[in-house]
Amino acid sequence: MYYIENIPFAFDILEDHEKTDKWILAEAALNQEYTMDDIFRYSDYLIAEECHPVLFELDLVNPEVLPDEPVS
C-alpha cells in the first residue's frame, strides 16, 4: 500500500506465492484493511486536490517508494 499524508492511493498486487507467505500475511493482519471502493474514493479526493503523486508533480520526501505506474 502506498500513502501520502496517511491517505492510501495505490497498492501492489501480490503474486500467488506471496498470498500464502506467512510473513506477508502477518504484516497484512497488523494493518488496516481497505476495499477497492476505499482506494478509489481516496484517490479521487487526491486527484481533486491535485495531490495524487502518480498524476501530479509534488515535492516528496521519499519519491523512490512510489509505484512505477498507476494502478488500473
C-alpha positions in Angstrom: 0.0 0.0 0.0 1.2 3.5 -0.8 0.2 6.5 1.2 0.6 10.3 1.1 -0.1 12.1 4.3 -1.7 8.8 5.6 -4.1 8.6 2.7 -3.9 5.4 0.7 -3.8 5.9 -3.0 -2.2 2.8 -4.7 -1.1 -0.7 -3.9 0.9 -3.5 -5.4 -0.9 -6.7 -6.4 0.5 -9.7 -4.7 1.8 -12.7 -6.7 0.2 -16.1 -6.0 3.1 -17.3 -3.9 3.0 -14.0 -1.8 -0.6 -14.6 -0.9 0.4 -17.6 1.1 3.6 -16.3 2.6 3.3 -16.3 6.4 5.3 -13.2 6.9 3.3 -11.2 4.4 0.0 -12.5 5.9 1.2 -11.5 9.4 2.1 -8.0 8.2 -1.2 -7.6 6.5 -3.0 -8.7 9.7 -1.4 -5.9 11.6 -2.6 -3.2 9.2 -5.9 -1.7 8.3 -7.9 -3.4 5.5 -9.1 -1.3 2.6 -11.7 -2.1 -0.1 -11.3 -1.1 -3.8 -14.1 1.5 -3.1 -11.9 3.0 -0.3 -8.9 3.3 -2.6 -11.0 4.8 -5.4 -12.6 7.3 -3.0 -9.2 8.3 -1.5 -7.6 8.5 -5.0 -10.5 10.7 -6.3 -10.0 13.0 -3.4 -6.3 13.3 -4.0 -6.9 13.9 -7.7 -9.5 16.6 -7.0 -6.9 18.3 -4.7 -4.2 17.9 -7.4 -2.2 16.0 -4.8 -2.1 12.5 -6.3 1.6 11.8 -6.6 1.2 9.4 -9.6 -0.6 12.1 -11.6 0.8 15.4 -10.3 4.3 16.6 -9.7 4.8 17.1 -6.0 7.7 17.8 -3.7 8.0 14.4 -1.9 10.3 13.4 0.9 10.7 9.8 -0.5 9.6 9.6 -4.1 11.6 6.4 -4.6 8.8 4.4 -2.9 6.1 5.4 -5.4 4.8 2.8 -7.9 6.2 2.9 -11.4 2.8 3.2 -13.0 -0.8 3.9 -11.9 -2.9 1.1 -10.6 -5.6 0.1 -13.1 
